[in-house]
């Protein structure tokens, strides 16, 4: 089984950004990412925290995290109505990133 992040270290940050935007990034992962911010600056450039670095590198407009959350919230309601259970945030993240930011 191959690691989807192999050779794509920024993809991991982008995925975390999407999970964070929908309120699904756990506190431990957030803390790890925050601790790695100096290394991220070295690798990817940018300023601010890891979220800001992602937004800068991706050239996201202001409010992008809110827009992602809106897509999640609207889709979540439809998913629950159709499937009868909560959608998987990780599955949403993968689909959202693959659809909107091909890598």
Order of alpha helices (4+ residues) and beta strands (2+ residues): alpha-alpha-alpha-alpha-alpha-alpha
